[in-house]
Amino acid sequence: MTKLDNQLDTKVGTKVDDKHHYDVAVIGAGAAGMMCAAVAGQRGLRVLVIDHASKLAEKIRISGGGRCNFTNINAGPNNFISENPHFCKSALSRYTPQDFLSLVKRHKIAFHEKHKGQLFCDESAEDIIRMLKAECDVAKVNWRMPCKVEQVRQDAAGFVLETEQGEIHAAKVVIATGGLSIPKIGATDFSYKVAQQFNLKIVAPRPALVPLTFDAASWEAFVPLSGISLEVDIETGEKKNKVVFREDLLFTHRGLSGPGVLQISSFWQEGQSIRVNLLPEVDLAQDLIDAKTTSKKNLANYLSGYLPARLVDGLLLAHGFAGDLKIADMQDKRLRLLGEKINRWELLPNGSEGYRKAEVTRGGVDTRELSQQSMMVNKVPGLYFIGEAVDVTGWLGGYNFQWAWASGVAAGLAI
């Protein structure tokens, strides 16, 4: 147990208001919930954070390999998926990556930029948790952890939370309990149940940023390639709905993973194919045809100049090409076919690894039910939904944390 955990274990859950009345009750002690609580509390409101877990922000703790990819300097509305894509613009424009970075710098957290604008802690994700807890301490936030909320209901003064520690009264309630991804760290459908209770529309949730799987029989030839990783172009959809990412792909025993696959999984629909260009900088068909007059190599040796030898052997076998064939002896038609298989390899996933491996949940509370300025439910004054509970899903690379910060601040300022 870390020093921080010891500190939280002694403090969280002990600072209880005897009257059980608060201006704001935030359900969910994750990224969005703690940010909202800190902002609201620092404005002078009496805030309670309540969570069924015993530790704060477990999803922050495990993110980014334990170093927390806490934002992306390029984050903007175009990096998010929603049935109502304009909804996220207001919150994201009012609380930017630079705003969060200023907070990180104020707390003297060392960080670095990695691939494509991703910002990580130099040391540990615990630094971000400690920072949010410190901001909540300044705001004199109260805590109930672990404490399960069994029901949320309205009364004349606002809301009553029925919990395993008794009733809690709050003028305003913020739901920040996230989605269904990674159930082993406590993910539940609580946010959707509350939304349904108040007759709010929900965009059907599904796993996102998740490895894709294939039928065992069709994938059998590729199982030996498990562990191979390379940069590819990967796409799904057609025409104006086509989406393409250039990122690393990783072969697994059950299918495909790696950043490129996680990105495309958020856009992939069941029954759709994905297309992979294993050599995005090379027109392989033309290159092979040109090589007929210049190279004495066989297919396997020639392709090994571009791709890992083990991958070459697996691809040639799977696509019905003999690796010992001399390029010079092959028909142009066959070389074009091989080029197509490598530059535009089409695959049909049969599913994904599900919420167990999904980094986030796509879908959630329909944003058309909410105010884009305040995150409040239009027809239930005083009830707010923020973070992953809402139908706003970011790309891989720190974007979902930026939505957590921005939506949390929007609600915290509006309450």
C-alpha positions as CSV (number, residue, x, y, z in Angstrom):
1,M,0.0,0.0,0.0
2,T,1.4,3.4,-1.0
3,K,1.8,6.4,1.3
4,L,-1.1,8.0,-0.6
5,D,-3.3,5.1,-0.1
6,N,-2.6,5.2,3.7
7,Q,-3.4,8.8,3.7
8,L,-6.7,8.3,1.8
9,D,-7.7,5.3,3.9
10,T,-7.5,7.5,7.1
11,K,-9.2,10.5,5.6
12,V,-11.7,9.4,3.0
13,G,-15.0,8.3,4.7
14,T,-14.3,10.0,8.0
15,K,-15.2,13.6,7.2
16,V,-19.0,13.3,7.5
17,D,-21.4,16.1,8.0
18,D,-23.7,15.3,10.9
19,K,-26.7,17.0,9.3
20,H,-26.3,14.9,6.1
21,H,-27.3,18.0,4.0
22,Y,-25.1,19.2,1.2
23,D,-25.3,21.7,-1.7
24,V,-23.9,19.1,-4.0
25,A,-23.5,15.3,-3.9
26,V,-21.2,14.0,-6.5
27,I,-21.6,10.2,-7.1
28,G,-18.3,8.8,-8.4
29,A,-14.8,9.6,-7.1
30,G,-13.0,9.3,-10.5
31,A,-11.5,11.9,-12.8
32,A,-14.7,13.8,-13.7
33,G,-16.2,13.5,-10.2
34,M,-13.2,14.8,-8.3
35,M,-12.7,17.6,-10.8
36,C,-16.3,18.7,-10.5
37,A,-16.2,18.4,-6.7
38,A,-13.0,20.5,-6.4
39,V,-14.4,23.3,-8.7
40,A,-17.8,23.4,-6.9
41,G,-16.2,23.3,-3.5
42,Q,-13.8,26.1,-4.2
43,R,-16.7,28.2,-5.2
44,G,-18.0,27.9,-1.6
45,L,-20.5,25.1,-2.0
46,R,-20.7,22.3,0.5
47,V,-19.8,19.2,-1.5
48,L,-20.0,15.5,-0.8
49,V,-18.2,12.9,-2.9
50,I,-19.6,9.4,-2.5
51,D,-18.3,6.2,-4.1
52,H,-18.8,2.4,-3.6
53,A,-15.0,1.8,-4.0
54,S,-12.5,2.1,-1.1
55,K,-9.9,3.8,-3.2
56,L,-10.0,7.0,-5.2
57,A,-9.8,7.0,-9.0
58,E,-8.7,3.5,-9.7
59,K,-9.1,4.1,-13.5
60,I,-6.6,7.0,-13.3
61,R,-4.2,4.7,-11.3
62,I,-4.0,2.0,-13.9
63,S,-4.1,4.3,-17.0
64,G,-1.1,4.9,-19.3
65,G,0.8,1.9,-17.9
66,G,0.6,3.5,-14.5
67,R,1.8,6.9,-15.6
68,C,-1.6,8.3,-16.7
69,N,-1.9,9.8,-20.2
70,F,-3.8,12.8,-18.5
71,T,-4.5,14.8,-21.6
72,N,-3.6,15.4,-25.3
73,I,-2.4,18.9,-26.3
74,N,-4.3,18.5,-29.6
75,A,-7.6,17.7,-28.0
76,G,-10.6,19.3,-29.8
77,P,-14.2,18.4,-30.8
78,N,-13.0,16.5,-33.8
79,N,-11.3,13.9,-31.6
80,F,-14.6,12.8,-30.0
81,I,-17.5,10.5,-31.1
82,S,-21.1,11.2,-30.3
83,E,-24.5,10.9,-31.9
84,N,-24.6,14.7,-31.2
85,P,-21.1,15.7,-32.2
86,H,-21.5,19.4,-31.5
87,F,-22.4,18.9,-27.8
88,C,-18.8,18.6,-26.5
89,K,-17.6,21.9,-28.1
90,S,-18.8,24.2,-25.3
91,A,-17.1,22.3,-22.4
92,L,-13.9,21.6,-24.4
93,S,-13.5,25.2,-25.5
94,R,-14.0,26.5,-21.9
95,Y,-11.5,24.1,-20.3
96,T,-8.6,23.2,-22.6
97,P,-5.6,20.9,-22.3
98,Q,-3.6,24.1,-21.5
99,D,-5.9,24.8,-18.6
100,F,-5.3,21.3,-17.1
101,L,-1.6,21.6,-17.8
102,S,-1.5,24.8,-15.8
103,L,-3.0,22.9,-12.9
104,V,-0.4,20.1,-13.3
105,K,2.4,22.6,-13.4
106,R,1.1,24.4,-10.3
107,H,1.3,21.1,-8.4
108,K,4.9,20.6,-9.7
109,I,4.1,17.3,-11.4
110,A,6.8,16.3,-13.9
111,F,5.4,15.2,-17.3
112,H,6.5,14.5,-20.8
113,E,5.0,14.4,-24.3
114,K,4.9,11.1,-26.2
115,H,3.3,10.1,-29.5
116,K,1.0,12.6,-31.2
117,G,0.5,15.1,-28.3
118,Q,0.0,12.6,-25.5
119,L,1.1,13.9,-22.1
120,F,2.1,11.5,-19.4
121,C,3.4,11.8,-15.8
122,D,7.1,11.2,-15.5
123,E,6.7,9.3,-12.3
124,S,3.2,7.9,-11.5
125,A,-0.5,8.3,-12.1
126,E,-0.6,8.7,-8.3
127,D,0.6,12.2,-8.9
128,I,-2.7,13.1,-10.7
129,I,-4.8,11.5,-8.0
130,R,-2.8,13.3,-5.3
131,M,-3.3,16.6,-7.1
132,L,-7.1,16.1,-7.4
133,K,-7.4,15.1,-3.8
134,A,-5.4,18.2,-2.8
135,E,-7.7,20.4,-4.8
136,C,-10.7,18.8,-3.1
137,D,-9.0,19.3,0.3
138,V,-8.7,23.0,-0.4
139,A,-12.4,23.0,-1.3
140,K,-13.2,21.2,2.0
141,V,-14.9,18.4,0.2
142,N,-16.6,15.7,2.3
143,W,-16.2,12.0,1.6
144,R,-18.2,8.8,1.9
145,M,-16.1,5.9,0.8
146,P,-16.8,3.0,0.5
147,C,-20.5,3.7,0.5
148,K,-23.0,2.3,-2.0
149,V,-25.8,4.5,-3.3
150,E,-29.0,2.4,-3.5
151,Q,-31.4,5.0,-4.8
152,V,-31.6,8.6,-6.0
153,R,-35.0,10.3,-5.6
154,Q,-36.3,13.9,-5.7
155,D,-37.9,15.8,-2.9
156,A,-39.1,19.3,-2.4
157,A,-35.6,20.5,-1.4
158,G,-33.7,18.7,-4.1
159,F,-32.6,15.1,-3.9
160,V,-32.4,12.3,-1.4
161,L,-29.7,9.6,-1.7
162,E,-30.6,6.3,-0.1
163,T,-27.2,4.8,0.9
164,E,-25.9,1.9,2.9
165,Q,-24.9,4.6,5.5
166,G,-28.3,6.2,5.6
167,E,-30.0,9.1,3.9
168,I,-28.1,12.0,2.3
169,H,-29.8,15.2,1.2
170,A,-28.4,17.4,-1.5
171,A,-29.8,20.3,-3.5
172,K,-27.9,19.1,-6.6
173,V,-26.7,15.7,-7.7
174,V,-23.9,15.0,-10.2
175,I,-23.6,11.5,-11.7
176,A,-20.0,10.7,-12.4
177,T,-19.9,6.9,-12.2
178,G,-18.6,6.3,-15.7
179,G,-19.5,3.4,-18.0
180,L,-19.1,-0.3,-18.1
181,S,-15.5,-0.7,-19.1
182,I,-13.1,-2.6,-16.9
183,P,-15.5,-4.2,-14.4
184,K,-12.7,-5.6,-12.3
185,I,-12.0,-2.2,-10.9
186,G,-15.6,-1.5,-10.1
187,A,-17.4,-0.3,-13.3
188,T,-21.2,-0.6,-13.0
189,D,-24.3,0.5,-14.9
190,F,-25.3,2.9,-12.1
191,S,-25.4,6.0,-14.4
192,Y,-27.7,4.3,-16.9
193,K,-30.0,3.1,-14.1
194,V,-30.4,6.7,-12.8
195,A,-30.9,8.0,-16.4
196,Q,-33.7,5.4,-17.0
197,Q,-35.3,6.3,-13.6
198,F,-35.7,9.8,-14.8
199,N,-36.8,8.7,-18.3
200,L,-33.7,9.9,-20.1
201,K,-32.7,8.5,-23.5
202,I,-29.6,6.4,-23.6
203,V,-27.4,5.8,-26.6
204,A,-26.8,2.0,-26.4
205,P,-23.5,1.5,-24.7
206,R,-20.8,-0.8,-26.1
207,P,-17.1,-1.4,-25.6
208,A,-14.7,1.1,-27.3
209,L,-10.9,1.4,-27.5
210,V,-10.9,-2.4,-27.4
211,P,-9.0,-5.3,-29.1
212,L,-10.9,-7.0,-32.0
213,T,-11.4,-10.7,-32.2
214,F,-11.9,-13.2,-35.1
215,D,-13.5,-16.5,-35.6
216,A,-11.1,-19.1,-34.2
217,A,-11.0,-21.2,-37.5
218,S,-10.3,-18.2,-39.7
219,W,-7.7,-16.8,-37.4
220,E,-5.8,-20.1,-36.8
221,A,-3.2,-19.3,-39.5
222,F,-2.3,-16.0,-37.7
223,V,-2.1,-17.3,-34.1
224,P,1.7,-18.0,-34.6
225,L,2.1,-14.3,-35.4
226,S,1.1,-13.3,-31.9
227,G,3.4,-10.6,-30.5
228,I,4.3,-9.0,-33.9
229,S,3.8,-5.3,-34.0
230,L,4.1,-2.8,-36.8
231,E,2.8,0.6,-38.0
232,V,-0.1,0.4,-40.4
233,D,-3.0,2.3,-41.9
234,I,-6.2,0.8,-40.6
235,E,-9.7,1.8,-41.7
236,T,-13.3,1.0,-41.5
237,G,-16.5,2.4,-43.0
238,E,-17.2,3.5,-46.6
239,K,-17.1,6.8,-48.5
240,K,-17.9,9.8,-46.3
241,N,-18.1,7.5,-43.2
242,K,-14.7,6.0,-43.8
243,V,-12.2,6.5,-40.9
244,V,-8.5,5.9,-41.2
245,F,-5.8,5.8,-38.5
246,R,-2.0,5.4,-38.9
247,E,-0.9,3.7,-35.7
248,D,0.8,0.5,-34.5
249,L,-1.0,-2.9,-34.9
250,L,-0.4,-5.9,-32.6
251,F,-1.2,-9.5,-33.5
252,T,-2.7,-11.5,-30.6
253,H,-3.8,-15.1,-30.2
254,R,-7.4,-14.1,-30.6
255,G,-7.2,-11.3,-33.1
256,L,-5.7,-7.8,-33.3
257,S,-4.8,-5.1,-30.8
258,G,-2.4,-2.2,-30.5
259,P,-3.2,1.5,-30.7
260,G,-4.4,1.4,-34.4
261,V,-7.0,-1.3,-33.6
262,L,-8.1,0.3,-30.4
263,Q,-8.7,3.5,-32.4
264,I,-10.7,1.9,-35.1
265,S,-12.7,-0.3,-32.7
266,S,-14.6,2.8,-31.5
267,F,-15.9,3.3,-35.1
268,W,-16.2,-0.3,-36.2
269,Q,-19.8,-1.7,-36.3
270,E,-20.7,-5.3,-36.0
271,G,-20.8,-6.9,-39.4
272,Q,-18.4,-4.4,-40.9
273,S,-15.0,-5.3,-42.2
274,I,-11.7,-3.5,-41.4
275,R,-9.0,-2.9,-43.9
276,V,-5.3,-2.9,-43.0
277,N,-2.4,-1.5,-45.1
278,L,0.6,-3.3,-43.8
279,L,3.0,-1.1,-45.9
280,P,1.4,2.3,-46.0
281,E,4.4,4.0,-47.7
282,V,4.8,1.4,-50.4
283,D,2.7,0.5,-53.5
284,L,3.7,-3.1,-53.2
285,A,2.1,-4.4,-56.4
286,Q,4.0,-1.9,-58.5
287,D,7.2,-2.5,-56.5
288,L,7.0,-6.3,-57.1
289,I,6.3,-5.9,-60.8
290,D,9.3,-3.5,-61.1
291,A,11.4,-6.0,-59.2
292,K,10.8,-8.7,-61.8
293,T,13.6,-7.3,-63.9
294,T,16.0,-6.3,-61.1
295,S,15.8,-8.9,-58.4
296,K,16.7,-12.6,-58.3
297,K,15.1,-13.0,-54.8
298,N,12.2,-15.2,-54.0
299,L,9.0,-13.8,-52.5
300,A,9.8,-14.5,-48.9
301,N,13.3,-13.0,-49.0
302,Y,12.1,-9.9,-50.9
303,L,9.2,-9.2,-48.6
304,S,11.4,-9.7,-45.6
305,G,13.1,-6.4,-46.6
306,Y,9.9,-4.7,-45.7
307,L,8.2,-6.8,-43.0
308,P,9.3,-9.1,-40.2
309,A,10.2,-12.5,-41.6
310,R,7.7,-14.3,-39.4
311,L,4.9,-12.1,-40.6
312,V,5.9,-12.6,-44.2
313,D,5.8,-16.4,-43.8
314,G,2.4,-16.2,-42.1
315,L,0.9,-13.9,-44.7
316,L,2.2,-15.9,-47.7
317,L,0.8,-19.1,-46.2
318,A,-2.5,-17.6,-45.3
319,H,-3.0,-16.0,-48.7
320,G,-1.9,-19.0,-50.7
321,F,1.5,-17.9,-52.0
322,A,4.6,-20.1,-52.0
323,G,7.5,-18.1,-50.4
324,D,10.2,-19.9,-52.5
325,L,8.8,-18.6,-55.8
326,K,11.1,-16.4,-57.7
327,I,9.6,-12.9,-58.3
328,A,10.9,-13.0,-61.8
329,D,8.9,-16.1,-62.6
330,M,5.6,-14.8,-61.4
331,Q,2.8,-13.4,-63.5
332,D,1.9,-9.7,-63.0
333,K,-1.6,-10.7,-62.1
334,R,-0.4,-12.8,-59.1
335,L,1.9,-10.0,-58.0
336,R,-0.9,-7.5,-58.1
337,L,-3.1,-9.9,-56.0
338,L,-0.3,-10.2,-53.4
339,G,0.1,-6.4,-53.4
340,E,-3.6,-6.0,-52.8
341,K,-3.5,-8.5,-49.9
342,I,-0.8,-6.6,-48.1
343,N,-1.8,-3.0,-49.0
344,R,-5.5,-3.6,-48.5
345,W,-5.9,-6.6,-46.3
346,E,-9.6,-7.0,-45.6
347,L,-10.7,-8.8,-42.4
348,L,-14.1,-9.3,-40.8
349,P,-14.0,-9.3,-37.0
350,N,-16.5,-11.4,-35.2
351,G,-16.5,-9.1,-32.1
352,S,-14.2,-7.6,-29.5
353,E,-12.6,-8.5,-26.2
354,G,-15.6,-6.7,-24.5
355,Y,-15.8,-4.5,-21.5
356,R,-13.1,-6.6,-19.8
357,K,-10.4,-5.1,-22.0
358,A,-12.2,-1.9,-23.2
359,E,-10.6,1.3,-22.1
360,V,-13.8,3.2,-22.4
361,T,-17.5,2.8,-23.1
362,R,-19.0,4.3,-26.2
363,G,-22.6,5.6,-25.8
364,G,-24.3,6.6,-22.6
365,V,-26.8,9.3,-21.6
366,D,-28.0,11.0,-24.7
367,T,-26.5,14.4,-24.9
368,R,-29.7,15.9,-26.2
369,E,-31.1,15.4,-22.7
370,L,-28.4,17.7,-21.3
371,S,-27.4,21.3,-21.4
372,Q,-24.0,21.6,-23.2
373,Q,-23.1,24.6,-21.0
374,S,-23.8,23.0,-17.6
375,M,-24.2,19.3,-18.2
376,M,-27.6,19.5,-16.3
377,V,-30.5,17.4,-17.4
378,N,-32.9,19.7,-19.2
379,K,-36.1,18.3,-17.7
380,V,-34.7,17.5,-14.2
381,P,-33.2,20.7,-12.7
382,G,-30.4,20.0,-10.3
383,L,-29.4,16.6,-11.9
384,Y,-26.1,16.5,-13.8
385,F,-24.2,13.8,-15.8
386,I,-20.5,14.1,-16.6
387,G,-17.6,12.2,-17.9
388,E,-17.8,8.7,-19.4
389,A,-21.5,8.4,-18.3
390,V,-22.4,10.7,-21.2
391,D,-22.4,9.8,-25.0
392,V,-19.1,11.5,-25.7
393,T,-16.2,9.2,-26.4
394,G,-12.6,10.3,-27.1
395,W,-9.9,8.8,-29.3
396,L,-7.1,6.9,-27.7
397,G,-4.4,9.2,-26.4
398,G,-5.5,11.3,-23.4
399,Y,-8.7,12.6,-25.0
400,N,-11.1,10.9,-22.6
401,F,-9.4,12.4,-19.6
402,Q,-9.7,15.8,-21.2
403,W,-13.4,15.2,-21.5
404,A,-13.6,14.2,-17.9
405,W,-11.8,17.4,-16.8
406,A,-13.8,19.7,-19.1
407,S,-17.2,18.2,-18.4
408,G,-16.4,18.2,-14.6
409,V,-15.4,21.8,-14.7
410,A,-18.5,22.8,-16.7
411,A,-20.8,21.2,-14.1
412,G,-18.8,22.5,-11.1
413,L,-19.0,26.1,-12.4
414,A,-22.7,25.8,-13.3
415,I,-24.0,24.4,-10.0
